[in-house]
Every structure is written in structure tokens, then in C-alpha cells.
């Protein structure tokens, strides 16, 4: 019954790049992706029109799978209808709704965080699958598989009502003279590289300003001019930096092939191992997002190597935690735990509480994915302590909330409520209205 509520076949979005060799997937990955995308009809080769697709409740499917781009609002609509179609009780609906609210809040931002949106959709799908499993008395991952298949599509993660961006006044971003550079601007440039050419430095700062105010069109044009000028005067390091910056812009626009091309050029044309490591991490994340394990793993390993040569412990531990994540996504517990331990060791070596907090948080999520809730709780505890020590109340509230979720999996609602109360106290010391609202709503369900 439950398989019939999901809208047809979902065609994976092609992220092939012609000027870079992409390694083929392993047989396990091919089999895994095939089972996800053809679960409802294994022999179906083309996506059917959604014009005649309805949920058992009579609601029409919001997503048109014949279109190249899917909007996040359509995903949320179909997710809510899925919840209704399987007859989920009020407590399940409330829990799923809390995650969908987080998705909507993120999607309404000027620059939505794709990873946060995907993570919350995954969490919501796991809740529904757990309910289906308990109801049918047999394992089900049908909702999670549907969500995974959606992630292979080209999704617009920003809600339609926020599509318009207010254009800043030109006089606020005029080209600065050298003596007009703020200390922050000077530091931002020198942290990357110190060009000898003064014109190049001014052009680069101008391009960065456009990027900072999210004027991507002008930023892209400005970086192209920087690239042309840098090539003319033979400034190779500047070319590499510009490619990295352009990669970030294309990445934010979900222009995957262009992002990969620029990150790859940044890594190839710089002698700065920090830039090499950052570029490889970015490429690893793109391949991870599109469920391409082997290239993701290779890029993350390259990042670990270059970060090590640069003695950059922060980048090293970040890449190691990313490797642990892609193994946990494949349910390879032994490999995931090995890389989690390595990321823990290097995170401790940084002596940076924020780094320790973030890595512990990520590894806690990895353990949840592996159904090792006891270890996940330990990681969230470590993460919360680190954020408490540096008065990072936003992350502290989120870690208490994550720990509460684990307690609910243990069936201990009393401890879960206490942890949510701690999350609420931390959230009240922040200016994050969405965080306060979401935690308040969750407490109200107890």
C-alpha cells in the first residue's frame, strides 16, 4: 500500500563535466542508486507525467517530474501529503512538521543552506519510515529512498517568494583607493595572498564586495575581469584564487559543472596547500551530494593530504569528518568509526573549542545514521560542553535538541523534555527567532 503513494520514477540529474575525468561508481553504488530510482517501477525508463498522479487521499502530486527543476515548496507539499496518506497519528505529524518547518525557514533565507535542508528532510523521512516499519512489522525505507532520489534532481532550494533580490545602490560599493581599504578588507586579502600589483588588489576587493552583498551577476563579471588582468600580468596565484571564488558563486547557484571546473582549476594552479585543500573539500561535497562515493572519497583524501602539508589541523579534521560521513551514509560502520576517531584526535590537537564542538556534532550525526545512538549521545554531550565553554548559545541549543532526539529514540521522553528545556534556555540567550520558535513548538508537544 505505502509504495503507491510516491510519485513515480525520479530521473537523476546529470553532473558530468567534460573537462575533468570523473571516476565511475563502484558496483555497490550503482546497485544502490538503481534500487532507489526504480523502486516503484524497475522497468520504467522515462519519468511519467505528474498530471495524473494523485495521493490516496485525493491530493494531487505537487512535483512535476518532467520538469528539469523542482522547487523546494513542491517537495514540502508532497511530503505533507505523504504524511497524511499513510495515516500518520498526530504525534508523528507533529514531529515531522517540526523538521519541515526548519526546511521552510532555511528555504526562505536569502542564501539557503542546501545541507541543512537535506538533513532535515532526511530526518523527517526516517521518522515516517520508522512509523511504517512499526505498522507493517517489516523494515521500510521507502520515504527515505524517495527523498534520496529527489536529491539527485536539480532542486531550487529557495522559496519563490524570496526570488527577488534588492539591488544595492552603486555608490555603496565604489572601487576603493588603496588608502580607503578597511583593516578587515586588507586582512581578508592578505590571508589568501599578497599581490604586488595594486590594481589587481583593488579589482579583487571590488569583486569580493559584490559577492558579499550577494550580487552574483556583477561579482561573476568582476572576477572575470580580475582573471583576465591576472593572466595578463602572469599572477598565477591570483588566477587560482579567482577560480575558487567563481566556484563558490556557481556552487551557490547550483551550477554544478561550472563549480567543479573552477574548483579543479583552483587546485591545479596554486602553490598554496590551504587553497588546494579547500578546493578538494568543495569538490568532495558536490560529489557526496550526488551520491558519487569514489570521487568524493578521493577528493576528501586529497584535502587531508594538502591540509597536512599546510599544517592546517582545522581543514584536516574537517575532511576526515567528511570521509566518516560518506562511510556512514553507506552504513560502513567500521570505516566510519575509524575516520571519526582520527577526526577526534586532530580536533583535540587544535585546542579550538568551536572546532571540537562542530566535529563532535558531525560525528554524532554520523553515529545516529549508523543507529549507534549511545555513541551519538556521547558525541553530542562533548559538542554541547565545547559550545558552552565559548558561550555559543545557538550551537549549544541545537546540540541539546539533537541529544533530545536521541533520548526519544531510547523511549525516554522525560529526559528528552529536560534536554529540550535546556535547549530553550540557551536559545533564549540568542537573537535567533526561528530557533526559539521551533524549540518552543517542540516542547509544546510533550
The 8 nearest C-alpha neighbors of each residue, nearest first, counted from 0:
[[1, 2, 3, 4, 85, 55, 84, 135],
 [2, 0, 3, 4, 85, 5, 141, 131],
 [1, 3, 4, 0, 5, 39, 141, 38],
 [2, 4, 1, 5, 0, 39, 6, 54],
 [5, 3, 54, 2, 1, 55, 6, 81],
 [4, 6, 3, 2, 7, 145, 81, 54],
 [7, 5, 52, 4, 8, 60, 49, 3],
 [6, 8, 5, 39, 9, 47, 46, 40],
 [7, 9, 46, 37, 36, 10, 6, 39],
 [10, 8, 36, 148, 46, 11, 64, 7],
 [9, 11, 8, 12, 46, 152, 36, 151],
 [12, 10, 151, 152, 13, 9, 148, 36],
 [11, 13, 152, 151, 153, 14, 10, 67],
 [14, 12, 15, 11, 151, 152, 153, 10],
 [15, 13, 256, 16, 12, 255, 289, 286],
 [14, 16, 13, 17, 256, 21, 19, 255],
 [17, 15, 256, 19, 18, 14, 20, 21],
 [16, 18, 19, 15, 20, 256, 21, 260],
 [19, 17, 16, 20, 260, 15, 21, 256],
 [18, 20, 17, 16, 21, 260, 263, 259],
 [19, 21, 22, 18, 17, 16, 15, 23],
 [22, 20, 19, 23, 294, 15, 16, 17],
 [21, 23, 294, 20, 24, 293, 291, 25],
 [24, 22, 21, 25, 293, 294, 291, 26],
 [25, 23, 28, 293, 291, 29, 26, 22],
 [24, 26, 28, 27, 29, 23, 293, 292],
 [25, 27, 29, 28, 30, 24, 31, 23],
 [28, 26, 30, 25, 29, 31, 24, 32],
 [27, 29, 31, 25, 30, 26, 24, 32],
 [30, 28, 26, 32, 31, 27, 33, 24],
 [29, 31, 33, 27, 28, 32, 26, 34],
 [30, 32, 28, 34, 29, 33, 27, 35],
 [33, 31, 35, 29, 34, 30, 28, 36],
 [34, 32, 30, 36, 35, 31, 29, 37],
 [33, 35, 31, 32, 37, 38, 36, 30],
 [36, 34, 32, 144, 33, 38, 37, 148],
 [35, 37, 33, 34, 148, 9, 38, 8],
 [38, 36, 41, 40, 34, 39, 35, 8],
 [37, 39, 35, 34, 40, 36, 41, 8],
 [38, 40, 37, 7, 41, 2, 8, 3],
 [41, 39, 37, 43, 42, 38, 8, 7],
 [42, 40, 37, 43, 38, 39, 34, 36],
 [43, 41, 40, 44, 37, 39, 45, 38],
 [42, 44, 40, 41, 45, 37, 8, 46],
 [45, 43, 42, 46, 41, 8, 37, 10],
 [44, 46, 43, 47, 8, 10, 9, 65],
 [47, 45, 8, 64, 65, 9, 10, 48],
 [46, 48, 45, 49, 7, 65, 64, 8],
 [49, 47, 50, 65, 64, 46, 63, 51],
 [48, 50, 52, 63, 51, 64, 47, 60],
 [49, 51, 48, 52, 63, 60, 59, 53],
 [50, 52, 49, 53, 48, 59, 60, 47],
 [53, 51, 49, 60, 50, 59, 6, 54],
 [54, 52, 59, 60, 58, 57, 51, 55],
 [53, 55, 56, 58, 4, 57, 59, 84],
 [54, 56, 57, 84, 53, 4, 58, 3],
 [57, 55, 54, 58, 84, 83, 53, 80],
 [58, 56, 55, 54, 53, 59, 84, 60],
 [59, 57, 54, 56, 53, 60, 80, 55],
 [60, 58, 53, 52, 61, 54, 57, 51],
 [59, 61, 53, 52, 62, 77, 58, 49],
 [60, 62, 73, 77, 59, 76, 63, 74],
 [63, 61, 73, 60, 64, 69, 74, 49],
 [62, 64, 49, 65, 66, 61, 48, 50],
 [65, 63, 66, 62, 46, 49, 48, 9],
 [64, 66, 63, 48, 46, 67, 47, 49],
 [67, 65, 64, 68, 63, 69, 62, 48],
 [66, 68, 153, 65, 69, 64, 152, 12],
 [69, 67, 153, 154, 66, 70, 155, 152],
 [68, 70, 154, 155, 153, 71, 62, 67],
 [71, 69, 155, 72, 73, 154, 156, 68],
 [70, 72, 74, 156, 73, 155, 75, 69],
 [73, 71, 75, 74, 70, 76, 158, 103],
 [74, 72, 76, 61, 71, 75, 62, 70],
 [73, 75, 71, 77, 72, 76, 78, 62],
 [76, 74, 78, 72, 73, 77, 79, 71],
 [77, 75, 73, 79, 78, 74, 72, 80],
 [76, 78, 80, 74, 79, 75, 61, 81],
 [77, 79, 81, 75, 80, 76, 74, 82],
 [80, 78, 82, 76, 81, 77, 75, 83],
 [79, 81, 77, 83, 82, 78, 84, 76],
 [82, 80, 84, 78, 79, 83, 77, 85],
 [83, 81, 79, 80, 84, 85, 87, 78],
 [82, 84, 80, 86, 81, 85, 87, 79],
 [83, 85, 81, 86, 82, 56, 80, 55],
 [86, 84, 83, 87, 82, 81, 1, 131],
 [85, 87, 83, 84, 88, 82, 81, 89],
 [86, 88, 85, 82, 91, 83, 92, 89],
 [89, 87, 91, 90, 92, 86, 93, 83],
 [88, 90, 92, 91, 93, 87, 94, 86],
 [89, 91, 93, 92, 88, 94, 444, 87],
 [92, 90, 94, 93, 89, 88, 87, 95],
 [93, 91, 89, 95, 90, 94, 96, 87],
 [94, 92, 96, 90, 91, 95, 89, 97],
 [93, 95, 91, 97, 96, 92, 90, 98],
 [96, 94, 123, 92, 98, 97, 93, 91],
 [95, 97, 99, 93, 94, 98, 92, 100],
 [98, 96, 100, 94, 95, 99, 93, 101],
 [99, 97, 101, 100, 96, 95, 119, 123],
 [98, 100, 102, 96, 101, 97, 103, 95],
 [101, 99, 103, 97, 98, 102, 96, 104],
 [100, 102, 104, 98, 99, 103, 105, 97],
 [101, 103, 99, 116, 105, 100, 104, 106],
 [104, 102, 106, 100, 105, 101, 107, 99],
 [105, 103, 101, 107, 102, 106, 100, 108],
 [104, 106, 102, 111, 103, 107, 108, 101],
 [107, 105, 157, 103, 111, 108, 104, 158],
 [108, 106, 104, 105, 158, 157, 103, 161],
 [109, 107, 111, 110, 105, 106, 104, 157],
 [108, 110, 111, 107, 161, 157, 164, 106],
 [109, 111, 108, 112, 157, 251, 106, 107],
 [112, 110, 106, 108, 105, 113, 157, 109],
 [111, 113, 115, 114, 116, 110, 105, 106],
 [112, 114, 116, 115, 111, 117, 156, 118],
 [113, 115, 117, 116, 112, 118, 288, 119],
 [116, 114, 118, 112, 117, 113, 119, 102],
 [117, 115, 102, 113, 119, 114, 118, 120],
 [116, 118, 120, 114, 119, 115, 121, 113],
 [117, 119, 121, 115, 116, 120, 114, 122],
 [120, 118, 122, 121, 116, 98, 117, 123],
 [119, 121, 123, 117, 122, 118, 124, 116],
 [122, 120, 124, 118, 119, 123, 117, 125],
 [123, 121, 119, 125, 120, 124, 118, 126],
 [122, 124, 95, 120, 126, 121, 125, 98],
 [123, 125, 143, 121, 127, 142, 126, 122],
 [126, 124, 128, 122, 123, 127, 129, 143],
 [125, 127, 129, 123, 124, 128, 130, 122],
 [128, 126, 130, 124, 129, 125, 131, 123],
 [127, 129, 131, 125, 130, 126, 140, 139],
 [128, 130, 132, 126, 127, 131, 125, 133],
 [129, 131, 127, 133, 128, 132, 134, 126],
 [132, 130, 128, 134, 129, 133, 135, 127],
 [133, 131, 138, 129, 137, 139, 135, 130],
 [134, 132, 136, 130, 131, 135, 129, 137],
 [133, 135, 131, 132, 136, 130, 137, 129],
 [134, 136, 132, 137, 133, 131, 138, 139],
 [137, 135, 133, 132, 134, 138, 131, 139],
 [136, 138, 132, 135, 139, 133, 134, 131],
 [139, 137, 132, 140, 136, 131, 135, 133],
 [138, 140, 132, 128, 141, 131, 137, 129],
 [141, 139, 143, 128, 142, 144, 138, 125],
 [140, 142, 144, 143, 139, 145, 128, 2],
 [143, 141, 145, 124, 144, 140, 128, 146],
 [142, 144, 124, 146, 140, 145, 141, 147],
 [145, 143, 147, 141, 35, 142, 146, 140],
 [144, 146, 142, 148, 143, 147, 141, 149],
 [145, 147, 149, 143, 148, 144, 142, 150],
 [148, 146, 144, 150, 149, 145, 143, 151],
 [147, 149, 145, 151, 146, 150, 36, 9],
 [150, 148, 146, 152, 151, 147, 145, 9],
 [151, 149, 147, 152, 148, 146, 289, 154],
 [150, 152, 11, 12, 149, 148, 289, 153],
 [153, 151, 12, 149, 150, 11, 154, 10],
 [152, 154, 68, 12, 69, 67, 151, 155],
 [155, 153, 69, 68, 70, 156, 152, 71],
 [154, 156, 70, 157, 71, 69, 68, 153],
 [157, 155, 71, 106, 154, 111, 70, 158],
 [156, 158, 106, 155, 107, 111, 159, 71],
 [159, 157, 160, 106, 107, 161, 72, 71],
 [158, 160, 162, 161, 157, 70, 72, 163],
 [159, 161, 158, 162, 163, 107, 157, 106],
 [160, 162, 159, 163, 158, 107, 157, 109],
 [161, 163, 159, 160, 164, 158, 157, 109],
 [164, 162, 161, 165, 160, 159, 166, 109],
 [165, 163, 166, 162, 161, 109, 214, 213],
 [164, 166, 167, 163, 214, 168, 213, 162],
 [165, 167, 164, 168, 214, 169, 212, 163],
 [168, 166, 169, 165, 171, 212, 172, 214],
 [167, 169, 170, 171, 166, 172, 165, 173],
 [168, 170, 171, 172, 167, 173, 166, 174],
 [169, 171, 172, 168, 173, 167, 174, 175],
 [170, 172, 169, 168, 173, 167, 174, 208],
 [173, 171, 170, 169, 174, 208, 205, 168],
 [174, 172, 170, 171, 175, 169, 205, 176],
 [173, 175, 205, 172, 176, 201, 202, 204],
 [176, 174, 179, 173, 177, 180, 201, 205],
 [175, 177, 179, 178, 174, 180, 201, 173],
 [176, 178, 179, 180, 175, 201, 197, 200],
 [177, 179, 176, 180, 175, 181, 185, 182],
 [180, 178, 176, 177, 175, 181, 174, 182],
 [181, 179, 178, 177, 184, 185, 175, 182],
 [180, 182, 184, 183, 185, 179, 178, 186],
 [183, 181, 185, 184, 186, 180, 187, 179],
 [182, 184, 186, 181, 185, 187, 180, 188],
 [185, 183, 187, 181, 186, 182, 180, 188],
 [184, 186, 182, 188, 183, 187, 189, 181],
 [187, 185, 189, 183, 184, 188, 190, 182],
 [188, 186, 184, 190, 185, 189, 183, 191],
 [189, 187, 185, 186, 190, 191, 192, 184],
 [188, 190, 192, 193, 186, 191, 187, 185],
 [189, 191, 187, 188, 192, 186, 193, 185],
 [192, 190, 189, 188, 187, 193, 240, 274],
 [191, 193, 189, 190, 188, 194, 236, 237],
 [192, 194, 189, 195, 188, 191, 190, 200],
 [195, 193, 196, 192, 200, 199, 197, 237],
 [194, 196, 197, 193, 200, 199, 198, 234],
 [195, 197, 199, 194, 198, 200, 232, 193],
 [198, 196, 200, 199, 195, 201, 194, 177],
 [199, 197, 201, 200, 196, 202, 203, 195],
 [198, 200, 202, 196, 197, 201, 203, 225],
 [199, 201, 197, 203, 198, 202, 204, 194],
 [202, 200, 204, 198, 203, 199, 205, 197],
 [203, 201, 205, 199, 200, 204, 225, 198],
 [202, 204, 200, 206, 205, 201, 199, 207],
 [205, 203, 207, 201, 206, 202, 208, 200],
 [206, 204, 202, 208, 203, 207, 174, 201],
 [207, 205, 221, 218, 203, 209, 208, 204],
 [208, 206, 210, 204, 205, 209, 211, 203],
 [209, 207, 211, 205, 210, 206, 204, 212],
 [208, 210, 218, 206, 214, 212, 211, 207],
 [209, 211, 213, 207, 218, 208, 212, 214],
 [212, 210, 208, 213, 209, 207, 214, 206],
 [211, 213, 209, 210, 214, 208, 167, 215],
 [214, 212, 210, 211, 215, 209, 218, 110],
 [215, 213, 209, 212, 216, 210, 217, 218],
 [214, 216, 218, 213, 217, 219, 210, 248],
 [217, 215, 219, 218, 214, 220, 209, 221],
 [216, 218, 220, 219, 215, 214, 221, 209],
 [219, 217, 209, 215, 221, 206, 210, 220],
 [220, 218, 222, 216, 217, 221, 215, 223],
 [219, 221, 217, 223, 218, 222, 216, 224],
 [220, 222, 206, 218, 224, 223, 219, 217],
 [223, 221, 225, 219, 224, 220, 206, 226],
 [224, 222, 226, 220, 221, 225, 227, 219],
 [223, 225, 227, 221, 222, 226, 228, 220],
 [224, 226, 222, 228, 223, 227, 229, 202],
 [225, 227, 223, 229, 224, 228, 238, 222],
 [228, 226, 224, 230, 225, 229, 223, 231],
 [227, 229, 231, 225, 230, 226, 224, 232],
 [230, 228, 234, 226, 232, 231, 227, 233],
 [231, 229, 233, 227, 228, 232, 226, 234],
 [230, 232, 228, 229, 233, 227, 234, 226],
 [231, 233, 229, 230, 234, 228, 196, 235],
 [232, 234, 230, 231, 235, 229, 228, 238],
 [235, 233, 229, 237, 236, 232, 230, 238],
 [236, 234, 238, 237, 233, 239, 268, 269],
 [237, 235, 239, 238, 269, 234, 240, 268],
 [236, 238, 240, 235, 239, 234, 241, 229],
 [239, 237, 235, 241, 236, 240, 226, 229],
 [240, 238, 265, 236, 242, 268, 237, 241],
 [241, 239, 243, 237, 242, 238, 244, 265],
 [240, 242, 244, 238, 243, 239, 245, 237],
 [241, 243, 261, 245, 239, 265, 240, 244],
 [242, 244, 246, 240, 265, 262, 241, 245],
 [245, 243, 241, 247, 246, 242, 240, 248],
 [246, 244, 248, 242, 247, 243, 241, 249],
 [245, 247, 258, 261, 243, 249, 244, 262],
 [246, 248, 250, 244, 245, 249, 251, 243],
 [247, 249, 245, 251, 250, 246, 252, 244],
 [248, 250, 258, 254, 252, 246, 251, 247],
 [251, 249, 247, 253, 258, 252, 248, 254],
 [252, 250, 248, 249, 253, 247, 254, 110],
 [251, 253, 249, 250, 254, 248, 255, 247],
 [254, 252, 250, 255, 251, 249, 153, 155],
 [255, 253, 249, 252, 257, 250, 256, 258],
 [254, 256, 258, 253, 257, 250, 259, 14],
 [255, 257, 259, 16, 258, 254, 14, 260],
 [256, 258, 260, 255, 259, 254, 249, 261],
 [259, 257, 246, 249, 255, 250, 261, 260],
 [260, 258, 262, 256, 257, 261, 263, 282],
 [259, 261, 257, 263, 258, 262, 256, 264],
 [260, 262, 242, 246, 264, 263, 258, 259],
 [263, 261, 265, 278, 259, 243, 246, 264],
 [262, 264, 260, 266, 261, 265, 259, 267],
 [265, 263, 267, 261, 266, 262, 268, 260],
 [264, 266, 239, 262, 242, 243, 263, 268],
 [265, 267, 275, 263, 264, 268, 278, 269],
 [268, 266, 264, 265, 269, 263, 275, 239],
 [267, 269, 239, 265, 266, 264, 235, 270],
 [270, 268, 271, 236, 239, 267, 266, 265],
 [269, 271, 272, 268, 236, 275, 274, 267],
 [272, 270, 269, 273, 274, 275, 236, 309],
 [271, 273, 275, 305, 274, 309, 276, 270],
 [274, 272, 276, 275, 271, 306, 309, 277],
 [273, 275, 277, 276, 272, 271, 278, 266],
 [274, 276, 266, 272, 278, 273, 277, 279],
 [275, 277, 302, 273, 279, 305, 274, 306],
 [278, 276, 274, 280, 279, 275, 273, 281],
 [277, 279, 281, 262, 275, 280, 276, 266],
 [278, 280, 298, 282, 276, 302, 281, 277],
 [281, 279, 283, 277, 278, 282, 299, 302],
 [282, 280, 278, 284, 279, 283, 277, 285],
 [283, 281, 279, 285, 284, 280, 259, 278],
 [284, 282, 295, 280, 298, 286, 281, 285],
 [285, 283, 287, 281, 282, 286, 288, 280],
 [284, 286, 288, 282, 287, 283, 281, 289],
 [285, 287, 295, 291, 289, 283, 288, 284],
 [286, 288, 284, 290, 289, 285, 295, 291],
 [289, 287, 285, 286, 290, 284, 150, 291],
 [288, 290, 286, 287, 291, 151, 285, 150],
 [291, 289, 287, 288, 292, 286, 28, 151],
 [292, 290, 286, 289, 287, 293, 294, 295],
 [291, 293, 295, 294, 290, 296, 287, 24],
 [292, 294, 296, 295, 291, 297, 24, 22],
 [295, 293, 297, 296, 292, 298, 22, 291],
 [296, 294, 283, 286, 292, 298, 293, 287],
 [295, 297, 293, 299, 294, 298, 292, 300],
 [298, 296, 294, 300, 295, 299, 293, 301],
 [297, 299, 283, 279, 301, 295, 300, 296],
 [298, 300, 302, 296, 301, 318, 297, 280],
 [301, 299, 303, 297, 302, 298, 296, 304],
 [300, 302, 298, 304, 299, 303, 297, 305],
 [301, 303, 276, 299, 305, 300, 279, 304],
 [304, 302, 315, 300, 306, 301, 305, 318],
 [303, 305, 301, 307, 302, 306, 300, 308],
 [306, 304, 308, 272, 302, 276, 307, 303],
 [307, 305, 309, 311, 303, 315, 308, 276],
 [306, 308, 310, 304, 305, 309, 303, 311],
 [309, 307, 305, 306, 310, 304, 272, 311],
 [308, 310, 306, 311, 307, 272, 273, 305],
 [311, 309, 307, 308, 312, 306, 315, 305],
 [312, 310, 306, 309, 313, 314, 307, 315],
 [311, 313, 315, 314, 310, 316, 349, 345],
 [314, 312, 315, 316, 311, 317, 349, 354],
 [313, 315, 317, 312, 316, 311, 306, 318],
 [316, 314, 303, 312, 318, 306, 317, 313],
 [315, 317, 342, 319, 313, 318, 314, 345],
 [318, 316, 314, 320, 315, 319, 313, 321],
 [317, 319, 321, 315, 320, 299, 316, 303],
 [320, 318, 316, 322, 342, 321, 317, 338],
 [319, 321, 323, 317, 322, 318, 342, 339],
 [322, 320, 318, 324, 319, 323, 317, 325],
 [321, 323, 319, 324, 325, 320, 318, 296],
 [324, 322, 335, 320, 338, 326, 321, 339],
 [325, 323, 321, 327, 322, 326, 365, 328],
 [324, 326, 328, 322, 327, 323, 321, 329],
 [325, 327, 335, 329, 323, 331, 328, 324],
 [328, 326, 330, 324, 329, 335, 325, 331],
 [329, 327, 325, 326, 330, 324, 368, 331],
 [328, 330, 326, 327, 331, 325, 332, 324],
 [331, 329, 327, 328, 332, 369, 326, 368],
 [332, 330, 326, 329, 327, 333, 334, 335],
 [331, 333, 335, 334, 330, 336, 327, 369],
 [332, 334, 336, 335, 331, 337, 326, 330],
 [335, 333, 337, 336, 332, 331, 326, 338],
 [336, 334, 323, 332, 326, 338, 327, 337],
 [335, 337, 339, 333, 334, 338, 332, 340],
 [338, 336, 334, 340, 335, 339, 333, 341],
 [337, 339, 341, 323, 340, 335, 336, 319],
 [338, 340, 336, 342, 341, 337, 323, 320],
 [341, 339, 343, 338, 337, 342, 336, 344],
 [340, 342, 338, 344, 343, 339, 345, 337],
 [341, 343, 316, 339, 319, 345, 340, 344],
 [344, 342, 340, 346, 341, 345, 339, 347],
 [345, 343, 341, 347, 342, 346, 340, 348],
 [344, 346, 348, 347, 342, 343, 316, 312],
 [345, 347, 343, 355, 349, 348, 344, 316],
 [348, 346, 344, 345, 349, 350, 343, 355],
 [347, 349, 345, 346, 350, 344, 312, 351],
 [348, 350, 351, 346, 347, 312, 345, 313],
 [351, 349, 348, 347, 352, 346, 355, 354],
 [352, 350, 349, 354, 353, 355, 347, 346],
 [353, 351, 355, 385, 354, 356, 350, 386],
 [352, 354, 356, 355, 351, 357, 386, 385],
 [353, 355, 357, 351, 356, 352, 358, 346],
 [356, 354, 352, 358, 346, 353, 357, 359],
 [357, 355, 382, 353, 385, 359, 354, 358],
 [356, 358, 360, 354, 359, 355, 353, 361],
 [357, 359, 361, 355, 360, 356, 354, 362],
 [360, 358, 362, 378, 382, 356, 361, 357],
 [361, 359, 363, 357, 358, 362, 382, 379],
 [362, 360, 358, 364, 363, 359, 357, 365],
 [361, 363, 365, 359, 364, 360, 358, 366],
 [362, 364, 375, 378, 360, 366, 365, 361],
 [363, 365, 367, 361, 362, 366, 368, 360],
 [366, 364, 362, 368, 363, 367, 324, 327],
 [367, 365, 369, 375, 371, 363, 368, 364],
 [368, 366, 370, 364, 369, 372, 365, 371],
 [367, 369, 365, 366, 370, 364, 327, 328],
 [368, 370, 366, 367, 371, 330, 327, 365],
 [371, 369, 367, 368, 372, 366, 375, 373],
 [372, 370, 366, 369, 373, 367, 374, 375],
 [371, 373, 375, 367, 374, 370, 376, 405],
 [372, 374, 376, 375, 371, 377, 405, 366],
 [375, 373, 377, 376, 372, 371, 378, 366],
 [376, 374, 363, 372, 366, 378, 373, 377],
 [375, 377, 379, 373, 374, 378, 402, 372],
 [378, 376, 374, 380, 375, 379, 381, 373],
 [377, 379, 363, 381, 359, 375, 380, 376],
 [378, 380, 382, 376, 381, 377, 360, 363],
 [379, 381, 377, 383, 378, 382, 376, 384],
 [382, 380, 378, 384, 379, 383, 385, 377],
 [381, 383, 356, 379, 359, 385, 380, 384],
 [384, 382, 380, 386, 395, 385, 381, 398],
 [385, 383, 387, 381, 382, 386, 388, 380],
 [384, 386, 352, 356, 382, 388, 387, 383],
 [385, 387, 391, 383, 389, 395, 388, 384],
 [388, 386, 384, 390, 385, 389, 383, 391],
 [389, 387, 385, 386, 390, 384, 352, 391],
 [388, 390, 386, 387, 391, 385, 352, 353],
 [391, 389, 387, 392, 388, 386, 395, 385],
 [392, 390, 386, 389, 393, 394, 395, 387],
 [391, 393, 395, 425, 394, 390, 396, 426],
 [394, 392, 396, 395, 391, 426, 429, 397],
 [393, 395, 397, 396, 392, 391, 398, 386],
 [396, 394, 392, 398, 383, 386, 397, 393],
 [397, 395, 422, 425, 399, 393, 394, 398],
 [396, 398, 400, 394, 395, 399, 401, 393],
 [399, 397, 401, 395, 400, 396, 383, 379],
 [400, 398, 402, 422, 396, 401, 397, 418],
 [399, 401, 397, 403, 398, 402, 419, 422],
 [402, 400, 398, 404, 403, 399, 397, 405],
 [401, 403, 399, 405, 404, 400, 376, 379],
 [404, 402, 415, 400, 406, 401, 405, 418],
 [405, 403, 401, 407, 402, 406, 400, 408],
 [404, 406, 408, 402, 407, 403, 372, 409],
 [407, 405, 409, 403, 415, 408, 411, 404],
 [406, 408, 410, 404, 409, 405, 411, 412],
 [409, 407, 405, 410, 406, 404, 411, 372],
 [408, 410, 406, 407, 411, 405, 372, 412],
 [411, 409, 407, 408, 412, 406, 405, 415],
 [410, 412, 406, 407, 409, 413, 414, 415],
 [413, 411, 415, 414, 407, 410, 416, 406],
 [412, 414, 416, 415, 411, 417, 406, 418],
 [415, 413, 417, 416, 412, 411, 418, 406],
 [414, 416, 403, 412, 418, 406, 413, 417],
 [415, 417, 419, 413, 414, 418, 412, 420],
 [418, 416, 420, 414, 419, 415, 421, 413],
 [417, 419, 421, 415, 420, 416, 403, 399],
 [418, 420, 422, 416, 421, 417, 400, 423],
 [421, 419, 423, 417, 418, 422, 416, 424],
 [422, 420, 418, 424, 419, 423, 425, 417],
 [421, 423, 396, 419, 399, 425, 420, 424],
 [422, 424, 426, 420, 421, 425, 427, 419],
 [425, 423, 421, 427, 426, 422, 420, 428],
 [424, 426, 392, 422, 396, 423, 427, 428],
 [425, 427, 423, 428, 429, 424, 396, 435],
 [428, 426, 424, 429, 425, 423, 435, 430],
 [429, 427, 426, 425, 392, 424, 430, 393],
 [428, 430, 426, 427, 431, 392, 393, 425],
 [431, 429, 432, 428, 427, 426, 435, 434],
 [430, 432, 434, 429, 433, 435, 426, 393],
 [433, 431, 435, 434, 430, 436, 429, 426],
 [434, 432, 436, 435, 431, 437, 104, 101],
 [433, 435, 437, 431, 432, 436, 438, 426],
 [436, 434, 432, 438, 433, 426, 437, 439],
 [437, 435, 433, 439, 434, 438, 432, 440],
 [436, 438, 440, 434, 439, 435, 433, 441],
 [437, 439, 441, 440, 435, 436, 423, 434],
 [440, 438, 436, 442, 441, 437, 435, 443],
 [441, 439, 443, 437, 438, 442, 436, 444],
 [442, 440, 438, 443, 444, 439, 437, 97],
 [441, 443, 439, 444, 440, 445, 438, 419],
 [442, 444, 440, 441, 445, 439, 438, 416],
 [443, 445, 442, 441, 440, 93, 90, 94],
 [444, 443, 442, 416, 441, 412, 413, 90]]
